[in-house]
Amino acid sequence: MKKFTLLFSTFFALLLLVGCTAARNIENSKKLRAGMTKNQVLAIMGRPIEDEAYCKPDVWFYHVETIWADGLDTRDECMPLVFENGKLVGWGNNFYTRYSTRGVRNASEIKAAPETLKTN
């Protein structure tokens, strides 16, 4: 019984920690502005997720939601930030989808502003 209690407590603590990180990333994303350098974004958001297959040098991902309680940072639980020439051009899944699927060569071709994240 002690093993079960310890395992449950550890699992609950991990979920709480992930939830805090997600909330912090959502709150920090409200400070982002197009044109920021990668260093300015790092100062606001901290280090992005770096060890997943979907990570790219000019698209950074930050955990913003827990969909799967598996402890992994899957792409569908993350907010992408898109850079061109070292400058932030947009963020959010709506922006990233338009940016990556329309063959856009320059973010200025996308007329809509980055999505606004809603907190529950």
N, C-alpha and C positions, 0 to 999 in steps of 0.2 A: 504494500500500500504506500509506503514511503517513496518508492521509486516512481509510482504513478503520480503522486503529489508533486514530486520534484520535476518530473517531466512536464506535467501540466503547467506548473509555475514558470518554468523556463520558456515554454511555448508562448504563454500569455505575455511574458516580459518581452520576448522578441516581437510579437505583434504590436505591443505598445510602442516599442522603439521605432519600428517601421512606420507606424502611424504618425509619430512625432516628426520624423524625417519628412514624410509626405506633406504634412501641414506646414512645416518650415519652408519647404521648397515652393509650395503654392504662395505663401505669404511673400517670400523673397522675389518671386517672379513678377510681382506687382511693381517692383522697382526697375524692371528691365525697360530699356528704350532702344529702338532701332538705331544703329550706328555705333553702339558701344563696342569697344575692343574686347578681345578674349580675356585680357587681364582684368578689365572692369567687370565683366560677367563673373569671372572667378572670385573676385572680391565680394560680390553680392551672393552668388549661388554656391560657392565652394566647388570642390572637385566633382565633375560629372561621373557617371558610371563609365568605367573604362574597360572592363573585362568581359563584355558580352559581344557576341558575333555581330549584332546590329550597330555597334558603335562605329562612328566614322570620324575622321579628323575635323571635318567642318559641320558635323551634326552631333551635338552633345545631347545626352539624355539624362534627365533627372527624375527620380521616383516621385510620383505625385498621388498614387492611388494603389491600394492593395485589392486586387481582384482574386488572386490565388493565394491561399495561405500556405505557400510552400517555401517562403524565405528567399525566393529568387526575384530578381528585377527583370520581369519580362517587358518587352517593348510596349505592350498594351497597358502597362501600368506606369508608363513614363511620359514625360513631356519633352519633345525634341526642341532644341534651339539650333537654328540654322545660321551659319556664317558664310559670308563671301568676302574674299580678300581680307580676312582677319576681322571683319566687322559683323555684328549681329544684324541680320536682315529680317528675322521673324521667328516666332516660336508658337508652339501649340500644335496639336495633331492636325487641325484643319489646315493651318498654314503649311505644315510639312507635307501633307497629302497633295495639296495643290502644287507645291513646289516640286515634288519628286515625280508626279505622274503626268504632268502636262508638258514635259520636255522643256521646262522653263530654263533658260540659260542665265537669266538675270532676275533677281527677286523683285526688281522694280516693275516687272511685267505683271505681278500679282497685285491687283487693285485693292483687295480687301485687307483690312488690318488684321493682325494676329488675334487669335481667339482669346477671349477672357475666360480664365478658369473660374469655375464656381466651386465654392466650398459647401459641403453638406451641413 
